[in-house]
Structure formats: C-alpha cells, structure tokens
Amino acid sequence: MNPGTILPGISPIMFGIPSPAATENSKSAAEIPRECDRLASMKTRGDLGRAIAAYVLAYYPRDLQQMKGNFSEKIRDINPEYRKRLEETTTEYLHGTYQNVRLMNQQGAFVVMKEIVADAAPAYWTRVSQQCSTGNDEADQLRFLKFLLAGFCMFVQCLPGHPAGMPFPGGVRVEVIEEVYYCPVRTMANDVDAALCPFCPALQTPAIGYLKPPVNASEHRKQEFIRNCYDFHNFNG
C-alpha cells in the first residue's frame, strides 16, 4: 500500500457500531450537540480537561472493550501482521487515555493547567457534534467517547490524536523525536470528514527518509537540520 493510504479503520468513526453498555450510563445522544457547545466554550486546558473527564467517566471500561471489538471487526480483512500491530496500538491508546483522564481528575491535575486551549478546539467540537448526530443513540454515544478521548489527547495533553508508534500502511508510523511528534499522514486526510488530522498538534513527517534530527540540539539547530534536509536530502530511502 501507499504510505499515504488512510484505511477506513483509522478514522475516529471506526468505533461506531452500537454498544449496549453505552446506553446504560450515558446521556441521550440528542444532548451531544449541547455538550459539544459547552466543550467548545472552555478557555483553558484545565477547564477542558475537567469537562471532558465528567463525560468520559460516565462510561464504563467495558465500553472501551466494545469499541476494541468493533474495531477488530472493522479491520478483520486486512493483512494479519499489520492488523495485530494496529489492534495492539489502539488498545493501548484507548485504555491508556481513559486511565489518564481518570487519574488526572482524581489527582486534581486540571486545577493548575491554566494554558489557553489551542485555537483549533472550537472547530473540533463542532466537527464532533456533526459526526455524533446520526440519530442512532448507541452508535453516537460510542463515537462521542472516541472523540472525547482524542480531544483530551490533542487539546488537554497536547499529544497527537494517533499515539506515537501508531502504524500506517507502508511501514511508517507516528514518531516522537526530541519531544516533537511527527505523523506520516498529517497533511493527507484533510478531506476526510471524520479525520483528526486538521486538529492534531503533530507535524507532518518530512519526506526525507525519516532522518533523525541531532540529539539535544537547540531550536535553531533543529530548524537548520530540517531546512537542510528539505534542500539537500528530499528523498525517501
């Protein structure tokens, strides 16, 4: 496959199969647009984190298991080796993010997070409202949970919507280098309605064979490295 190929399974909407558990503890999906408006109004990362936590913690861990099962069913026909790596990364992401939300809320971590939320956040929650308005309560509630977890990563933790190590077709993956996140498909899915890419803080991986920048370099040195790579090493191999 081409490295720029976006599998349907990598979209946030991939967990949209109904879950009985989701209806036991969540509000009606009809309330999601109003809840998205509230999330869009949050000014600081801490306020947004606290608001997201209130929604996320209304779900049960078994909802995450349902999402994982839905995802596995969605990608059952792809290459087995790639499917296994994708399932492992996705499972770690879902459970890890859920636990981060729970622990940060329990420890009061949001109180000290006074940084202003990224400018892209309101547009993101508008997108979420649109994607979670199919009229199917169960499916919309699971989609909402998926977008809540992704929003928490991107706008509260300032992490990519797809975690470091997330594999993509062609053998490329999300990487973290010198505390900067790079995604090989960052700029390739802006026309996909459910894609996280337009809101993700990761940078597009330079098309330079994924060379590594110098270790412990200054910001100036990093920029010089990237500029030189584009000028003299614009190859992928």
C-alpha positions as CSV (number, residue, x, y, z in Angstrom):
1,M,0.0,0.0,0.0
2,N,1.0,3.6,-0.5
3,P,2.2,5.2,2.8
4,G,-0.4,7.9,2.4
5,T,-3.3,5.5,2.2
6,I,-5.8,6.0,5.0
7,L,-7.5,2.8,6.0
8,P,-11.2,3.2,7.0
9,G,-10.3,1.6,10.3
10,I,-8.1,4.6,11.3
11,S,-10.9,7.1,11.2
12,P,-12.5,8.1,14.6
13,I,-15.8,6.9,13.2
14,M,-14.4,3.4,13.2
15,F,-15.9,2.6,16.6
16,G,-19.5,3.5,15.6
17,I,-21.1,0.0,16.0
18,P,-23.8,0.2,18.7
19,S,-22.9,-0.9,22.2
20,P,-25.5,-2.0,24.8
21,A,-23.2,-0.7,27.6
22,A,-23.1,2.8,26.2
23,T,-26.8,3.3,26.8
24,E,-26.7,2.2,30.4
25,N,-24.6,5.1,31.7
26,S,-24.5,7.8,29.1
27,K,-26.9,10.7,28.4
28,S,-29.1,10.7,25.3
29,A,-27.2,11.3,22.1
30,A,-29.6,14.1,21.5
31,E,-27.7,16.1,24.2
32,I,-24.3,15.7,22.4
33,P,-24.5,18.9,20.4
34,R,-25.2,20.9,23.5
35,E,-22.4,19.2,25.3
36,C,-20.1,19.9,22.4
37,D,-21.0,23.6,22.6
38,R,-20.0,23.5,26.3
39,L,-16.7,21.9,25.5
40,A,-16.1,24.5,22.7
41,S,-16.6,27.3,25.3
42,M,-13.8,26.1,27.6
43,K,-10.9,28.6,27.6
44,T,-8.1,26.7,29.5
45,R,-6.7,23.3,29.1
46,G,-7.6,22.6,32.7
47,D,-11.2,23.6,32.3
48,L,-11.5,21.5,29.2
49,G,-9.8,18.5,30.9
50,R,-12.3,18.7,33.8
51,A,-15.2,18.9,31.4
52,I,-14.1,16.0,29.3
53,A,-13.4,13.9,32.4
54,A,-17.0,14.4,33.5
55,Y,-18.3,12.9,30.3
56,V,-15.6,10.2,29.9
57,L,-16.0,8.9,33.4
58,A,-19.8,8.4,32.8
59,Y,-18.8,5.5,30.6
60,Y,-17.6,2.1,31.8
61,P,-14.3,0.2,30.9
62,R,-16.5,-2.3,29.1
63,D,-17.4,0.4,26.7
64,L,-13.8,0.5,25.7
65,Q,-13.8,-3.2,25.2
66,Q,-16.8,-2.9,23.0
67,M,-15.0,-0.2,20.9
68,K,-12.0,-2.5,20.7
69,G,-14.2,-5.4,19.5
70,N,-15.9,-3.1,16.9
71,F,-12.5,-2.0,15.6
72,S,-11.2,-5.6,15.3
73,E,-14.3,-6.5,13.3
74,K,-13.8,-3.5,11.1
75,I,-10.2,-4.4,10.2
76,R,-10.6,-8.2,10.1
77,D,-9.8,-8.4,6.4
78,I,-6.5,-6.5,6.3
79,N,-3.0,-8.0,6.5
80,P,-2.8,-10.1,9.7
81,E,0.6,-8.8,10.8
82,Y,-0.5,-5.2,10.3
83,R,-3.9,-5.9,11.9
84,K,-2.2,-7.2,15.0
85,R,0.1,-4.2,15.4
86,L,-2.9,-1.8,14.8
87,E,-5.0,-3.6,17.4
88,E,-2.3,-3.5,20.0
89,T,-1.6,0.2,19.5
90,T,-5.3,1.1,19.5
91,T,-6.0,-1.0,22.7
92,E,-3.1,0.7,24.5
93,Y,-4.3,4.1,23.3
94,L,-7.9,3.6,24.4
95,H,-7.2,2.2,27.9
96,G,-4.2,4.4,28.5
97,T,-6.1,7.6,27.7
98,Y,-9.1,6.5,29.7
99,Q,-6.8,5.9,32.7
100,N,-5.0,9.2,32.2
101,V,-8.4,11.0,32.3
102,R,-9.4,9.2,35.5
103,L,-6.1,9.7,37.3
104,M,-5.6,13.4,36.4
105,N,-9.2,14.1,37.5
106,Q,-8.7,12.2,40.8
107,Q,-5.4,13.9,41.5
108,G,-6.7,17.4,40.8
109,A,-4.2,17.9,38.0
110,F,-6.6,20.1,35.9
111,V,-6.6,22.9,38.6
112,V,-3.1,24.1,37.6
113,M,-3.4,23.8,33.9
114,K,-4.1,27.5,33.0
115,E,-2.7,27.4,29.5
116,I,-5.1,28.6,26.8
117,V,-6.7,25.9,24.7
118,A,-5.5,25.6,21.1
119,D,-7.3,27.8,18.6
120,A,-8.5,24.7,16.7
121,A,-10.5,23.3,19.6
122,P,-13.9,25.0,18.9
123,A,-13.9,23.8,15.3
124,Y,-13.0,20.3,16.6
125,W,-16.1,20.2,18.9
126,T,-18.3,21.4,16.0
127,R,-17.0,18.5,13.9
128,V,-17.7,16.1,16.8
129,S,-21.3,17.4,17.1
130,Q,-21.8,16.8,13.4
131,Q,-20.2,13.3,13.5
132,C,-22.3,12.2,16.5
133,S,-25.7,13.2,15.1
134,T,-26.7,10.2,13.1
135,G,-29.9,9.6,15.1
136,N,-28.6,6.2,16.4
137,D,-28.2,6.8,20.2
138,E,-25.9,3.8,20.9
139,A,-23.6,4.5,17.9
140,D,-23.5,8.2,18.5
141,Q,-22.6,7.7,22.2
142,L,-19.6,5.4,21.3
143,R,-18.5,7.9,18.7
144,F,-18.7,10.7,21.3
145,L,-16.5,8.7,23.7
146,K,-13.9,8.2,20.9
147,F,-13.8,11.9,20.1
148,L,-13.7,12.8,23.8
149,L,-10.5,10.7,24.2
150,A,-9.0,12.1,21.1
151,G,-9.8,15.6,22.1
152,F,-8.3,15.0,25.6
153,C,-5.1,13.9,23.9
154,M,-4.9,16.8,21.5
155,F,-6.2,19.8,23.5
156,V,-5.5,18.9,27.1
157,Q,-2.3,16.9,26.9
158,C,-1.1,18.4,23.6
159,L,-0.4,14.9,22.2
160,P,-1.3,13.6,18.7
161,G,-4.7,12.2,18.0
162,H,-2.9,9.0,17.0
163,P,-0.3,7.9,19.5
164,A,3.4,7.5,19.0
165,G,4.0,4.1,17.4
166,M,0.7,4.1,15.5
167,P,1.5,2.1,12.3
168,F,0.2,3.2,8.9
169,P,0.3,1.2,5.7
170,G,3.7,1.2,4.1
171,G,5.7,0.7,7.3
172,V,5.5,4.3,8.5
173,R,4.3,5.3,12.0
174,V,3.8,8.3,14.3
175,E,7.1,9.2,15.9
176,V,8.4,11.4,18.7
177,I,11.8,13.0,18.2
178,E,13.2,15.5,20.7
179,E,9.8,15.8,22.2
180,V,8.2,16.8,18.9
181,Y,5.6,14.5,17.3
182,Y,5.7,13.6,13.6
183,C,2.9,11.9,11.7
184,P,3.5,10.5,8.2
185,V,-0.2,11.2,7.1
186,R,-0.7,14.5,9.0
187,T,-1.5,16.5,5.8
188,M,-3.1,13.7,3.8
189,A,-6.5,13.4,5.3
190,N,-7.9,16.9,5.5
191,D,-10.7,16.0,3.1
192,V,-11.9,13.1,5.3
193,D,-14.9,14.3,7.4
194,A,-14.1,12.2,10.5
195,A,-10.3,12.7,10.4
196,L,-8.4,14.1,13.4
197,C,-5.6,15.4,11.2
198,P,-6.8,19.1,10.8
199,F,-6.8,19.4,14.6
200,C,-3.7,17.3,15.6
201,P,-0.7,19.0,17.1
202,A,1.7,16.6,15.4
203,L,3.8,17.8,12.5
204,Q,3.9,16.2,9.1
205,T,6.9,13.8,8.9
206,P,9.3,15.4,6.4
207,A,9.6,13.4,3.1
208,I,13.3,12.9,3.7
209,G,13.6,9.2,4.5
210,Y,12.6,10.0,8.1
211,L,16.0,11.1,9.1
212,K,16.6,11.9,12.8
213,P,17.5,15.4,13.9
214,P,20.5,16.0,16.1
215,V,20.2,14.9,19.7
216,N,20.0,17.7,22.4
217,A,20.1,20.4,19.7
218,S,18.9,23.9,20.1
219,E,15.7,25.0,18.4
220,H,17.8,26.9,15.8
221,R,19.9,23.8,15.1
222,K,16.7,21.7,14.7
223,Q,15.3,24.2,12.2
224,E,18.6,24.2,10.3
225,F,18.6,20.5,10.2
226,I,15.1,20.4,8.8
227,R,15.8,23.1,6.2
228,N,19.0,21.3,5.1
229,C,17.1,18.0,4.8
230,Y,14.5,19.6,2.6
231,D,17.1,21.4,0.5
232,F,19.6,18.6,0.0
233,H,18.0,15.3,1.0
234,N,14.5,15.3,-0.3
235,F,14.3,11.6,-0.8
236,N,12.6,8.7,0.9
237,G,15.1,5.9,1.2
